[in-house]
Structure formats: C-alpha cells, structure tokens
Amino acid sequence: MFNTIPVSTTTTDSYSITIGADVLDQASVFMAERFNHQKVFMVVDEKVHKHHGNVLESKIGASFKRIIKYIVPSGEESKSFEQFSSILDMVLKEGVERSTPIVAIGGGVVGDLVGYVAASALRGVPLIHIPTTLLAMVDSSIGGKTGINHQTGKNLIGAFYQPEAVFADVRLLSTLEKKEWVNGLSEILKYGMIEDPEILETLYALTSGGDFGSPEDWIPVITKSAGIKTDVVSRDVKESGVREFLNFGHTFAHVIEKMGNYKTYSHGEAVFAGMIAALHMSNKVGAKIDPQLLMRFKNLYTFDLKQLGEDTQHFIELMLRDKKVKNSTIRLVLLKQTGAPFVQSFEEAGLIKESWHQVINVFN
C-alpha cells in the first residue's frame, strides 16, 4: 500500500512523492524507466547503510551496470563544506553526466547536502530523495531546499533545486531511534499548528502510550503532512510568501541549535522549544491559544535548555543573523489561532526576550 502526492512548481517539471510500505520497489521501477543503465551515485547515511545497506543497494543498483557509493558520517556536522567538497569531488572524478542520477538516502542532513551536490555538479544532475527519517519524510525532502551550514549560521549556503522524485518507505523507520522519531514529531506538530489542528489529535493518539507504534500506522499522518508542505511550496517555490509560514518556531530553534554547536540539541528538539516560544508570543500579541496543545507532548522530549544561560541580548543578536531578517528587523511567524499563521516584524526586542525567558523556564 502506498500513496502518491503530485508536486508542481513554477520553475520545474512536476514530480511525485510516494509514501508507504515497500516503496523501494517503486523507486527501482522508476529509475529503470527514467534513466540510462550505465551508473548511479548512491550517497547514504552511515547508520542507514549499517541497517539497510544491502536492500538499498539491491533495489537501487538493479537497473544499473555500476553503482558508486559514498557513505556520509551521521550527524549535523556532515552538513559542511568539507563533505560537500568530498562528494562533489567523487562525482566529478567518476565521470558524472547530466543524465546520471544521484540518490540521497538518509535524513535531512544527507538530503540537504546531496541536493546541493546535485544542484552544483554540471549545474544540475538528476536527484532522487529516499528519506529515511520521519522528519525528512514530512519536511526536508520536500520543497527543493538544499545546502550546508556555515560557522556563522545554519543553512546559509545552498540553492533551491527540485528532485526528480521522492520515495518515502516507512519500513526504513523500523530502525529509527526514539530521538529521531521525536525530531519528526516536531515538524508534524508544526503542520498541526499552522494548518490542520486535527493532526494534533492524531499525533496524541499515536504517542499516548509513550512510544511510536508501528511505522505503517504513521502512513496517513505522514501523507497528510507531506501534502501540506507540498501545497505550500508549490505555491511559493523560493520562500517569498506563504512558505514563510513553515518557519513557525524555527527562528528561535536556529538559535538554540547554534548555541548547542549543532550537537547538544537536535533540530526537532529545538523546533519544539521554538514553537513554545512562538506560541507564547502569539498569545501576547492577541491570540488565545491553549499552550497545552503543545505542552501535552513535552513528556516525549528529554532535553533542557540550561546550557543556553540567560543572556537574552545574545539570543537577539543571533536571531538578527537569520536569513529571514529584513532591514535588520526580526520577522517571526506567529498564530492568530491554530491554523491561521501570519508574519510580524519586531523592531523592539522586549517581547522576544520575554518569550526566551518563558521557554528557558519551561525546559529547565
């Protein structure tokens, strides 16, 4: 069983996201029909390779005379210029052609990194995403954002580059660590807050037992979440309008990740905390949203924010480096109510500092 979501943008041909069990078979058929049979580049996260390497090579390599593999060390540190340069060097030395596909297999780190390689090699070669984390299935593999981090901030170097297809096989989630399930949970919670509050109730039912159940149980909510992001990015490919709404909680989150040197806090943990702060701000500027919509999920998160300290002025300075800043003014996605996001600019930092104190107290 699988679901297919068509994606159409203003800058590329349409492509599809296929979600379900045994979707790797669909990926194999797609590549056999779409590409020549000379070679394929397979770039895979090391943990994914450890658990699923044999089946992945079997499915992907079935239609090609040669499969060229690169294993990316797991972790945010790999979203670097060094790894980008290393993969690009391999691709070019192995004689990539404009019809040679590159398959990105892993979570958001691998997807963003390899997507940037595909966008850069020969000014663009075919890219296939096979996301292997919940977060990547509902967020990072969709929309064409690619890139790497810089020492001054996250995702500051990159390009918009759409894939040929996305294949999300939920059976690859069977070996996912609890922390990675929580990462993905945060992004799905975001969709519930900005678009469809029913998602929040679905997630509460799926996680109320303290675990995440069977991957197959998540197919409907993954499909719904991917559909929301697909609809948004199809209308706003390069984040000049409604796509900004997908950043709910993220301006706070990027500071938290940066303060933890991209090691202490995962993206999902930072986003969850960031949404708590953004919800607090929303209520301060006029909304009346029950904080328990998010706080009832707090027991699934085990991090604290003690390492951040109390220097909220420093947090403001880091927020001003965010790529969404305009005219040195911090822009935040807030909510009028659940399902009704808007963007507000803040020239004064007082309310933002108050929200920082609020979220630090919640997670101390």
C-alpha positions in Angstrom: 0.0 0.0 0.0 1.3 3.4 -0.9 0.1 7.0 -1.5 1.3 9.3 -4.2 1.3 13.1 -4.0 1.9 15.1 -7.2 4.2 18.2 -6.8 4.1 21.1 -9.3 6.3 24.2 -9.1 6.6 27.3 -11.2 10.3 26.5 -12.1 10.4 22.8 -12.7 8.5 19.9 -14.2 6.2 18.2 -11.8 7.3 15.2 -9.8 5.8 12.8 -7.3 6.2 11.9 -3.6 5.4 8.2 -3.0 4.7 7.2 0.6 4.0 3.8 2.0 5.5 0.3 2.7 7.7 -1.4 0.2 8.1 1.8 -1.7 11.7 0.9 -2.6 10.2 -1.3 -5.3 8.5 1.7 -6.8 11.8 3.6 -6.7 13.6 0.7 -8.6 10.9 0.7 -11.3 11.0 4.5 -11.6 14.8 4.6 -12.1 14.7 1.7 -14.6 12.2 3.6 -16.7 13.7 7.1 -16.3 17.5 6.7 -16.7 20.1 5.0 -18.8 21.7 1.9 -17.3 25.3 3.0 -17.0 25.9 4.2 -13.5 24.1 5.6 -10.4 25.5 7.5 -7.4 24.2 6.4 -4.1 25.0 8.7 -1.1 23.8 7.2 2.1 23.9 8.0 5.8 26.3 5.6 7.7 23.6 4.4 10.2 21.1 3.8 7.4 23.8 1.9 5.5 24.5 -0.3 8.5 20.9 -1.3 8.9 19.6 -1.3 5.3 22.6 -1.1 3.0 22.1 -4.5 1.4 18.5 -4.0 0.4 19.1 -0.4 -0.7 22.0 -1.4 -3.0 19.9 -4.3 -4.3 16.9 -2.1 -5.2 18.8 0.9 -6.5 21.5 -1.0 -8.3 19.2 -3.4 -10.1 18.9 -1.3 -13.2 22.4 0.0 -13.5 25.7 -1.6 -14.6 27.6 0.2 -11.9 26.6 1.7 -8.5 29.0 4.2 -7.0 28.5 4.5 -3.2 29.5 7.2 -0.7 28.8 6.8 3.0 28.2 10.1 4.9 29.0 10.2 8.6 25.9 10.6 10.7 25.2 13.9 12.3 24.7 17.6 11.6 28.5 18.1 11.4 28.4 16.4 8.0 26.3 19.3 6.6 29.6 21.0 5.9 31.7 22.4 3.1 34.2 19.6 3.7 31.6 16.8 3.0 30.1 18.8 0.1 33.6 19.1 -1.5 34.4 15.5 -0.9 31.2 14.2 -2.5 31.4 16.6 -5.4 35.0 15.6 -6.0 34.0 12.0 -6.2 31.1 12.6 -8.5 33.2 14.7 -10.9 36.2 12.3 -10.9 33.8 9.3 -11.6 32.7 11.0 -14.8 29.2 12.2 -13.9 27.0 13.1 -16.9 23.9 15.3 -16.9 21.8 12.2 -17.1 23.5 10.4 -14.3 21.2 10.2 -11.2 22.4 10.9 -7.6 20.3 9.2 -4.9 20.3 10.8 -1.5 19.4 8.3 1.2 19.1 9.4 4.8 17.7 12.2 6.9 17.7 15.9 6.4 21.5 16.2 6.6 22.1 13.9 3.7 19.2 15.2 1.7 20.3 18.9 2.0 23.9 18.0 1.4 23.5 15.7 -1.6 20.8 18.0 -3.0 23.4 20.8 -3.1 25.9 18.5 -4.8 23.3 17.6 -7.4 22.5 21.2 -8.0 26.1 22.1 -8.4 27.6 19.2 -10.5 27.5 20.2 -14.1 25.0 22.9 -13.0 22.4 20.3 -12.3 22.1 16.5 -12.5 19.1 14.3 -11.6 18.3 13.9 -7.9 16.3 11.2 -6.2 15.4 11.5 -2.5 14.9 8.4 -0.4 14.2 9.9 3.1 14.8 7.5 6.0 13.7 9.6 9.0 10.3 10.8 9.9 11.5 14.4 9.7 12.9 14.0 6.2 9.7 12.3 5.0 7.4 15.1 6.1 9.7 18.1 5.7 13.3 18.3 4.4 13.0 16.0 1.3 10.1 18.2 0.0 10.4 21.6 -1.5 13.8 21.8 -3.1 15.8 23.4 -0.3 19.4 22.2 -0.4 22.5 23.4 1.3 25.1 23.3 4.0 25.9 25.1 7.2 28.4 27.9 7.8 30.2 28.7 11.1 28.0 31.9 11.3 24.7 30.1 11.0 22.7 27.2 9.7 21.7 26.7 6.0 23.4 29.8 4.9 24.9 28.3 1.7 22.8 26.4 -0.8 20.3 26.5 -3.6 16.7 25.7 -4.5 16.8 22.5 -6.5 13.9 20.2 -7.1 14.3 16.3 -7.2 13.1 14.0 -9.9 11.1 12.1 -7.3 10.8 11.3 -3.6 10.2 7.8 -2.3 9.4 7.5 1.4 9.3 3.9 2.5 8.1 3.8 6.1 9.7 0.4 6.7 13.0 2.2 6.8 11.7 3.8 10.0 11.7 0.4 11.8 15.3 1.0 13.0 14.8 4.7 13.8 16.0 5.7 17.3 13.4 7.3 19.6 15.2 10.7 19.4 14.7 10.7 15.6 11.0 9.9 16.0 10.8 12.9 18.2 12.6 15.0 15.6 10.0 14.3 13.1 7.2 14.7 15.6 8.1 18.4 16.0 7.7 19.1 12.3 4.3 17.3 12.2 3.2 19.3 15.2 4.1 22.4 13.3 1.8 21.4 10.5 -1.0 20.9 13.0 -0.4 24.4 14.5 -0.2 26.3 11.2 -2.6 24.4 9.0 -4.7 21.4 10.4 -5.4 21.1 14.1 -6.8 17.6 13.6 -3.2 16.5 13.1 -2.5 17.3 16.8 -5.2 14.9 18.0 -3.9 12.2 15.6 -0.4 12.6 17.0 -1.6 12.5 20.6 -3.4 9.2 19.8 -0.3 7.8 18.1 2.0 8.7 21.0 -0.2 8.5 24.1 1.3 5.1 25.0 4.7 6.7 25.3 6.1 5.1 22.2 5.5 5.4 18.4 4.0 2.1 17.5 4.3 0.6 14.0 5.7 2.6 11.1 2.7 1.6 9.0 0.4 3.3 11.4 2.1 6.6 10.5 1.4 6.4 6.8 -1.8 8.6 6.9 -0.3 11.4 9.0 2.9 11.4 7.0 0.9 11.6 3.8 -1.2 14.5 5.2 1.9 16.4 6.5 3.7 15.9 3.2 0.6 17.1 1.4 0.5 20.3 3.4 4.1 21.1 2.7 3.7 20.2 -1.0 0.8 22.6 -1.3 2.7 25.4 0.3 5.9 25.0 -1.7 4.0 24.5 -4.9 2.5 28.0 -4.4 5.8 29.6 -3.2 8.9 27.8 -4.5 11.5 30.3 -3.2 10.1 31.3 0.1 8.8 34.8 -0.9 5.3 34.4 0.5 3.3 31.7 2.2 6.2 29.4 2.5 7.5 31.5 5.4 4.7 30.0 7.5 6.6 26.8 7.5 9.2 28.6 9.7 6.9 28.6 12.7 9.2 28.3 15.8 12.3 28.0 13.6 13.8 31.4 14.2 14.0 30.6 17.9 15.1 27.0 17.0 18.0 28.0 14.9 19.5 30.0 17.8 19.1 27.0 20.1 20.9 24.8 17.6 23.6 27.3 17.1 24.1 27.8 20.9 24.5 24.0 21.2 27.0 23.9 18.4 24.6 21.7 16.4 25.4 18.9 18.8 23.6 19.4 22.1 20.1 19.9 20.6 18.6 18.1 17.7 16.6 20.1 15.1 13.4 18.6 16.4 14.1 19.4 20.0 15.0 23.0 19.0 11.8 23.3 16.9 9.6 22.1 19.7 11.1 24.7 22.1 10.9 27.3 19.4 7.2 26.7 18.9 6.6 27.0 22.6 8.3 30.5 22.5 6.4 31.5 19.3 3.1 30.3 20.8 3.8 32.5 23.9 4.5 35.5 21.6 1.3 34.8 19.6 -0.8 35.0 22.8 1.0 38.1 23.9 0.0 39.9 20.6 -3.6 38.9 20.7 -4.2 35.1 20.2 -5.9 32.9 22.7 -4.4 29.5 22.1 -4.2 26.9 24.9 -0.5 26.2 25.4 -1.4 22.6 26.3 -2.0 21.9 22.6 1.8 21.6 22.5 2.8 21.1 26.2 1.0 17.8 26.4 3.7 16.3 24.2 6.5 17.6 26.4 7.0 14.2 28.2 8.3 12.8 24.9 11.2 15.3 25.0 14.1 14.8 27.4 16.3 17.9 26.8 16.8 21.0 28.9 17.9 24.5 28.0 20.2 25.2 30.9 23.3 25.4 28.6 21.8 28.5 26.9 22.1 30.7 30.0 20.1 33.9 30.5 21.8 36.3 28.1 18.7 37.1 26.0 20.5 40.0 24.3 22.9 37.5 22.8 19.9 35.5 21.6 18.6 38.6 19.9 22.0 39.2 18.2 21.9 35.6 16.8 18.3 36.0 15.6 19.4 39.1 13.7 21.7 36.8 11.6 18.8 34.7 10.5 18.5 34.7 6.7 14.8 35.8 7.0 15.8 39.1 8.6 14.9 42.1 6.6 16.3 45.6 7.2 17.8 44.4 10.5 14.3 43.6 11.8 13.4 40.2 13.2 10.5 38.6 11.4 8.6 35.9 13.2 5.8 33.5 12.2 3.0 33.7 14.8 -0.6 32.5 15.0 -3.9 34.3 15.2 -5.3 31.0 16.1 -4.4 27.4 15.3 -4.4 27.0 11.5 -4.0 30.8 11.0 -0.4 31.9 10.8 0.9 35.3 10.0 4.3 37.1 9.9 5.1 40.0 12.2 8.2 42.2 12.3 9.7 43.3 15.6 11.9 46.4 15.9 11.8 46.2 19.7 13.2 43.1 21.4 11.4 43.3 24.7 8.6 40.8 23.9 11.1 38.4 22.2 13.3 38.5 25.3 10.3 37.7 27.5 9.5 34.7 25.3 13.0 33.5 25.6 12.8 33.6 29.4 9.5 31.8 29.2 10.8 28.9 27.1 14.0 28.6 29.1 11.9 28.3 32.3 9.8 25.6 30.7 12.8 23.5 29.8 14.9 23.9 33.0 
